[in-house]
Amino acid sequence: MLDRGYHVTIVSKAWVSDEERLTSQIAGALWEYPPAVCGQHTDAISLAHSKRWCMTAYHIWDAIASIPSVSRESGVRMMPSDFFFPCKIEEDPRQASKMAEIMASGVRGFYRGSDIIDDRGVDPSYGAVDAYELMAPVIDTDRAMHWLTSLVESKGARFVTETIREDLITVEDSLRARFNADVIVNCTGLQSLSLAGDSTVYPIRGGLIRVINDGTVFPKVNAALTITADAAHSSNEIVFLVPRNDNILLIGGITEPHKWDLDLTLETPIIRRMRERCEKFLPGLKDAQLDADYPLAQGLRPFRGSNVRVERELRRSGSRIVHSYGHGGAGWSLSFGCAQDVVTLVDETLSSVPAKPMSSRIGSGRGRVEITASL
């Protein structure tokens, strides 16, 4: 938006911090082609858009990571990402279809072979018999959020600390007048339950254990490792291992729908099972030492009942509200793709193009990509 010449005011109740982290900082932030292992978006509309969104984001993250100084500053690196399966991929039509799409998508470094299981030290008794690898963005979310905030600030964005609780449709006119705004973009995650009047918005609680990954206690993990939910025997308790930076490994993961409280501890049964499950998958982790400063990350993924919503307000004729929320566990994977569509929707709003539902835009092309930040 800023690069297109728009004046942007960002209103938020909180900003990036190393003490009180935002949801975007807590995320595992492993890019994945949808449907994701750690996601629950299966709606046809959502998948059709998400496959396009994720590839837009992939190429931008890849470009950011390709410049050493920017990669260091942003915390974005391209690393091997390995996916393991409990049967030959061809025996599962869903996984076979997904693999074919990935191979045709333009990702870098795709390789398929069961030798990956031995190469990564995965215990074969866990059930992995097939695997593939690709190069994927791995993002240090603390560093990336600081970098993105500084980036939009340097481009002229205005920051306002404020909490808005009302349905935006009821306060749209007053907000636009107060902030001298032509368009309101709603990127408020779970708060869209109220701000978009969307009763289908709900949280899926997640937790990640952080351990030291410097190669002294166990062989350094230099690739993201995950296995399909059916091999983990539960769609809510999976294996998810991601090197966050040179010395931290994230151990996950869990998905707990409709859990609003952030009261997990290392002794909570589901967190203990998570660590035990990952230790069985990758035996070297049994001796892993916790990150003393930040051992457990937990947060609420902002899901939506049907699909990710990147759409203009449809409840009020002539509304100048654009929505972008419900990304769940795929916010970083879909980021720039959704931002690209938001820019298009803002342009359409200002050109008085009638608002249309997301279902009418499946397969539509989009123009230039903009690097923006959400609320």
N, C-alpha and C positions, 0 to 999 in steps of 0.2 A: 504494500500500500504506500509506504513512504517513498519507495523508489519510483512510483508512478506519479508522485507529486501531491498525494493527499496529505492533509494535516491530520495527524493521529493523536488522539487522547486515549490513554489506557487507564481504565478505572479498575482497581483491585483492592481487596481488603488486606492482602499480604503480598510480599515480594520475595525474591530469592534470598535465602539465608542459610547459613551453615548451622544455625541453632534450631530454628523452627522451619523445617524443610517443607517445601511445596510438594504436592503429589507428583509433579513432573520430575522432581529431584529424587524421589524415592523409587521411581520405576526401574525395572531391570534394564529397559531400553535396548533390547536386542532386536534388530530389524528382522522381520520374518514375513514371508509371502503368505497371504491369507488363503484358507483359514489357518489361524495360528494355533500352535500347541497350547499356548497360554492365553487363549482368547475364546470367547463364546459367541462370536458373530457368525451365524450360519444363514441369515436371511439373504435371499437371492439379490435383493436390491443393494444391500450392504456389501456383499461380496463383489458384485459387478463394479461398484465404484471403488472399493478398497483395493482391488487388484491394480487399478490404474493409479490410485493415490500412492500406493506403496512404491511403485516403480519410479514415480516422480521424485519421491523422497529419497529412494535409493541412489539415484544418479546425483542428486544434490549433496547428500552426505558423502558420497564417493569423491565428488569434486572437492569438498571441504577437506577431506582426509588426504587428498593428493598433494596438498601444499604443506610441507613440514611445519612451518611456523604457525599456520592456521590450525593444523591438526593438533599441535601442542596446546595452543591457546583455547581451542574449543573443546578439547577432550574427545575428539572423534577420530577413531581409527577403523581401518578395514582389517578384519581378522577372519580366519577360518571359522565357519559355523557348521557344526556337524549334527545331523539328524539321524536317529537310530530307530529301527523298526523290528517288531517281534516276528515278522514273516517276510517273505520276499515281497517287494513293493508291488509287483504285478499281481499278487494275490489279493490286494486290497484296492478295488477300483477307485476309491476316493484318493488314496495316496498316489496311485499310478497317474491319475489325471493331474493332480497337483504337481508331481514331479515333471510331467511333460510340459506343463505351463511354465514352470520355473526354468526349464532348459531353453524354452523359447523366449524367455522374458528379457534377456540381456544382462542377467547377473554375471559377475565374473567368477572364474575359478570353479565352475561346477565339476564335480567328480563323484562317481557312484561306485562303491565297492565295499564288500564286507571286511576288507583288510583294514579299514578305518577303525573297526572295533578293537583290534589288537594294537594298532598304532597309538590309540588314545588311552590305552590301559583300562578299557571298560571290561568289567567282569562278565564273561559270556553267560554265566549262570543266571544273570538278571533277565535274559531273554532276548537280547538283541541279536538278530541274524543278518540284517541288511542295514545299509547306511548310505547317505550321500553327504557331500560337503559343498559349500559355496562360500565365497567371500562376502561378508556382510558388515554393515556399520555396527560397531560396538561403541557406545557413548558413555563417557563419564558425565552423568547427569548434573552433578554439582557444578563442575567446570562449564559444561555446555550452557546451563541456565544463566550463570554469571556472564558468559560470553554473549549470549543472545540478548540479555537485558542491556548490556553495554552497547551492543550493536544498534539496537533500535533507538537507544538514547542518543547515540552519536548521529543518527539520521534525523533527529529532531522530534521524536515522540515526546509527548507530555505525559507525566505520571501523576495520577491522582489517587490517594489512598482513601477509599470509601467503601462501605458495604451497602449494596442495593438488595433489598429483600422482596420487593413487590414484583408481580408479574409485569414484565416489560411492556406488554401491550396496554396496560392501564396507565403507565407513566411515560410512555414513549414521547408524547408531545412535550411534556415538561422537561424531560432529560435532554431532548434535542435542543430545546430552547436554552436550557441552562449551560450546556456545553457547546452551543453553536454548532451542532452536528447535523450533517445531511443524512447520515446513515448510522445505525447502531449495529455493531457486530457482537453477538452473544457467544462467548467461548468460555462459559463458566462451569463446565463439567457437572458435578452433582447438584450445584446450585440451580441448574436449569429445571430441576423439579419444581422450583418456585418461579424462577425468572421466565421460563418458557411455558409455564402451566402444564408441564409434561409429567403426568402421573406415572409414566412407564420408566422414568429414570430411577436407578437404584445402584448401590455400591456393591462391588465384589472385593472383599478384603484380601489383601495379599501380604506376605511376609518374606523377607530375605535375610539369611544369615551371612555375615561378612567375615571371611577368614583371610589370614595372611597367605599370599601366593607368591613367595619370593624364591621358592625352590629349595629351601633349607630343610623343611620337615617332610614334604612330599614333592614329587616331580612337578615342576611348574606347569600349570595348565595354561596353554597358549591358544586354546580354541574354545568357542562356546559349544556346549554339549547339551543336547536334550533328546528325549525319547517320546514317542507318541503316547497319548494318555492311556490307550488300551494296554500298552506294555506296562505302564505304571499301575494298572489295575484300578484307576480312579480318575475321572475327568477333573476332580477337584484337588487331587494331590499328585503332582507330576515331578519329574526330574528336570531341573533347569539350572545349568552351571554356566556362569558368564564371567570371564575375566574383566573386571571393571577398569583397572589401570595396571601399572606394572607390578603392584604388590597386593592387590585385593582381588579375591574371587567371591562372587555372589553364589550362594547356595539356595536354591528354591525348588519348587514353588508350590503355592497353595492358592486356591480360589474359593472364597467363602461368600456366596451370594447373600445379600441383604444383612450383612454384618456391619453395623455402623461404628462400633466401639474400637478404638485403637488401644486395646489392653493386652495384646500378645506379649509373652515373655519367652525366653529361651527354654523355660520349663513347661510352657503350654503344650499339651499332648500333641496337637497337630504340628507344632514347630519341632518337637522332638522326633516325631515320625518323619518329618521332612528331612532332617539331617540324617537319620538312620537310613532312609531310602536312598539318599544320594551317596552315602558311604558304601552301601551295597553295590550301587551302580559303578562307582569309582573308588575302589578299596583304599587307595592312598589317602583319602580324605579323613580316615579314622583318627589320624594324629594332627589334623589341622588345628591351628591356633586362632582363636577369635581375634578380630580387630578390637583392641582394648578400648579405643575411643568411640567406636560406633559398631557394636556387635550385631545389632538387629535393626533392620529397616522394616517399617510397616506402613501401609497406606491403603486408601480406598480407590479402586479403579472405578471411574465413572461410566457405568454401562447404561444402556437404554433397551427397552423391551424388544423393539423390532430391529432397528439398525442404527448405525452411525448417522447422525443428522447433519448434513450440510445443505441448507435449504432456506429460502426466504420465508418470512412469517406468512401463514396462509389463513389465519383466523380473522384478519381485519383487512378489508380492501384498502389498498393504498399504503399499507404499512411499509416503513423503511427499516425493518429489522431483518438482519441476516443471522442465521443460527449455524453454529459449528460445535457440536457436543456429542457425547455418547461414545467416545472413542475406546472406552474400556482399557484393556491392557495393550492397546496398539497405538497410543498417541504419538510416540516417536516414529513408529514405522509409517504412519500416514501423514505426518506433520505437513510437509511442504506440498503434498498433493492436495490436502484439504485447503491449505492456504491459497493455492492457485484457484480453486473453485470459488472461494470466498471473494477473491478479487473480481472474478467474472460476475458473481451475483451482485456485488456492490455496483459495478459498472452498469448492469442491467437495471438495477433499482434507480439509479440516477438518470437513466435513459427512458424511464417509464415503461420498460418492458414488463408485461404482466407476469406475476409470480406463478411458478409452476412447481408441482411436487417433484421430489427426487426421482420417482419412478419414470418420469418423462425424459430424464436426462441420461439414462443408461446408454453407454456407448458414444456419448457426445464427446467431441474433442475440445481441448482447452488451449488457450494461448500461452503467453509468456508466464513463467513461474516467478513469484515474488517471495522473498524471504521475509517473513513477518513473525510477530510474537502474539500469543493468545493472552486473554485476560487472566 
